[in-house]
Amino acid sequence: MKIFGIKNCDKIKKTILWCASNGRMCEFHDYRVDGIDEKLLDLFLKQYTLEELVNKRSTTWRNLNDDEKSNLNTAIIIANPTLLKRPIVEIEGQFHIGYFPEKWAI
């Protein structure tokens, strides 16, 4: 199980705690430390659209200018990885967006 997000996010903390409480080993990928590249974003985009991946309630989204919001693309997300919803959880090659432990119990 791999968790993608930022370490100070409450949902990420909750996800990591769920893993520990349920005996699940997890690896954490911090967007701010590890970044996000085109290859990783392409993996997400095999299951989700950009619209589904982007958190439009985030401070990062609010700080984008109108042109960037209207022309959202992978380059904008790579430059601003905190635009992505959290957590994104990978289990056996499948990605799940949000805190939904019922989807993780394999």
C-alpha beads as a LAMMPS data file, in Angstrom:
LAMMPS data file: protein, C-alpha beads

106 atoms
105 bonds

1 atom types
1 bond types

-500.0 500.0 xlo xhi
-500.0 500.0 ylo yhi
-500.0 500.0 zlo zhi

Masses

1 110.0

Atoms # bond

1 1 1 0.000 0.000 0.000
2 1 1 1.359 3.375 -0.979
3 1 1 -0.022 6.705 0.192
4 1 1 0.421 9.905 -1.815
5 1 1 -0.045 13.337 -0.263
6 1 1 1.587 15.831 2.069
7 1 1 2.623 14.968 5.618
8 1 1 0.794 17.767 7.408
9 1 1 -2.583 16.889 5.842
10 1 1 -5.120 15.586 8.381
11 1 1 -6.454 12.984 5.945
12 1 1 -2.933 11.678 5.358
13 1 1 -2.327 11.415 9.108
14 1 1 -5.632 9.576 9.461
15 1 1 -4.716 7.200 6.611
16 1 1 -1.307 6.389 8.116
17 1 1 -2.935 5.822 11.510
18 1 1 -5.485 3.480 9.886
19 1 1 -2.618 1.486 8.343
20 1 1 -0.848 1.178 11.691
21 1 1 -4.065 0.214 13.495
22 1 1 -4.867 -2.437 10.898
23 1 1 -1.398 -3.955 10.592
24 1 1 -0.930 -2.659 7.058
25 1 1 2.536 -1.774 5.870
26 1 1 2.484 1.456 3.924
27 1 1 4.922 3.585 2.023
28 1 1 4.424 7.350 1.987
29 1 1 5.138 9.575 -1.001
30 1 1 5.214 13.233 0.060
31 1 1 4.510 15.552 -2.869
32 1 1 6.511 18.352 -1.274
33 1 1 9.574 16.181 -0.610
34 1 1 9.417 13.544 -3.353
35 1 1 7.630 15.679 -5.935
36 1 1 5.487 14.388 -8.739
37 1 1 6.630 13.738 -12.259
38 1 1 4.901 13.087 -15.546
39 1 1 5.259 9.311 -15.173
40 1 1 3.459 9.249 -11.804
41 1 1 0.779 11.653 -12.974
42 1 1 0.215 9.487 -16.069
43 1 1 -0.414 6.512 -13.767
44 1 1 -3.082 8.498 -11.933
45 1 1 -4.565 9.625 -15.254
46 1 1 -5.066 6.028 -16.374
47 1 1 -7.865 5.831 -13.794
48 1 1 -8.961 9.434 -13.264
49 1 1 -9.350 12.669 -15.218
50 1 1 -7.537 15.854 -14.218
51 1 1 -10.871 17.186 -12.961
52 1 1 -11.254 14.180 -10.651
53 1 1 -7.700 14.519 -9.319
54 1 1 -7.714 18.235 -8.542
55 1 1 -8.886 19.596 -5.196
56 1 1 -10.688 22.788 -6.152
57 1 1 -11.177 23.693 -2.484
58 1 1 -7.420 23.906 -1.880
59 1 1 -5.438 27.046 -1.237
60 1 1 -3.231 26.101 -4.170
61 1 1 -6.257 26.083 -6.503
62 1 1 -7.442 29.462 -5.180
63 1 1 -3.964 30.899 -5.832
64 1 1 -3.954 29.894 -9.505
65 1 1 -4.847 32.633 -11.934
66 1 1 -7.988 32.360 -14.071
67 1 1 -6.022 31.324 -17.149
68 1 1 -4.387 28.430 -15.286
69 1 1 -7.748 27.305 -13.898
70 1 1 -9.329 27.425 -17.367
71 1 1 -6.425 25.619 -19.024
72 1 1 -5.563 23.048 -16.384
73 1 1 -2.934 20.623 -17.638
74 1 1 -0.315 18.187 -16.381
75 1 1 2.440 20.819 -16.329
76 1 1 0.425 22.944 -13.891
77 1 1 -0.132 19.955 -11.614
78 1 1 3.527 18.904 -11.739
79 1 1 4.511 22.462 -10.796
80 1 1 1.833 22.527 -8.049
81 1 1 1.454 18.966 -6.729
82 1 1 -0.592 20.126 -3.739
83 1 1 -3.438 20.611 -6.224
84 1 1 -4.017 16.866 -6.043
85 1 1 -6.690 15.485 -3.759
86 1 1 -5.489 13.606 -0.697
87 1 1 -4.944 10.898 0.005
88 1 1 -4.384 8.960 -3.168
89 1 1 -3.836 5.372 -2.115
90 1 1 -2.307 2.733 -4.362
91 1 1 -3.119 -0.898 -3.694
92 1 1 -1.983 -3.530 -6.170
93 1 1 -1.742 -1.016 -9.014
94 1 1 -5.178 0.512 -8.388
95 1 1 -5.534 4.071 -7.129
96 1 1 -8.196 5.258 -4.699
97 1 1 -8.857 8.945 -4.016
98 1 1 -9.898 9.998 -0.536
99 1 1 -10.124 8.416 2.880
100 1 1 -12.179 5.263 2.265
101 1 1 -10.764 2.379 4.347
102 1 1 -13.514 0.056 3.128
103 1 1 -11.862 0.162 -0.299
104 1 1 -8.446 -0.669 1.175
105 1 1 -9.360 -3.782 3.148
106 1 1 -7.958 -6.451 0.854

Bonds

1 1 1 2
2 1 2 3
3 1 3 4
4 1 4 5
5 1 5 6
6 1 6 7
7 1 7 8
8 1 8 9
9 1 9 10
10 1 10 11
11 1 11 12
12 1 12 13
13 1 13 14
14 1 14 15
15 1 15 16
16 1 16 17
17 1 17 18
18 1 18 19
19 1 19 20
20 1 20 21
21 1 21 22
22 1 22 23
23 1 23 24
24 1 24 25
25 1 25 26
26 1 26 27
27 1 27 28
28 1 28 29
29 1 29 30
30 1 30 31
31 1 31 32
32 1 32 33
33 1 33 34
34 1 34 35
35 1 35 36
36 1 36 37
37 1 37 38
38 1 38 39
39 1 39 40
40 1 40 41
41 1 41 42
42 1 42 43
43 1 43 44
44 1 44 45
45 1 45 46
46 1 46 47
47 1 47 48
48 1 48 49
49 1 49 50
50 1 50 51
51 1 51 52
52 1 52 53
53 1 53 54
54 1 54 55
55 1 55 56
56 1 56 57
57 1 57 58
58 1 58 59
59 1 59 60
60 1 60 61
61 1 61 62
62 1 62 63
63 1 63 64
64 1 64 65
65 1 65 66
66 1 66 67
67 1 67 68
68 1 68 69
69 1 69 70
70 1 70 71
71 1 71 72
72 1 72 73
73 1 73 74
74 1 74 75
75 1 75 76
76 1 76 77
77 1 77 78
78 1 78 79
79 1 79 80
80 1 80 81
81 1 81 82
82 1 82 83
83 1 83 84
84 1 84 85
85 1 85 86
86 1 86 87
87 1 87 88
88 1 88 89
89 1 89 90
90 1 90 91
91 1 91 92
92 1 92 93
93 1 93 94
94 1 94 95
95 1 95 96
96 1 96 97
97 1 97 98
98 1 98 99
99 1 99 100
100 1 100 101
101 1 101 102
102 1 102 103
103 1 103 104
104 1 104 105
105 1 105 106
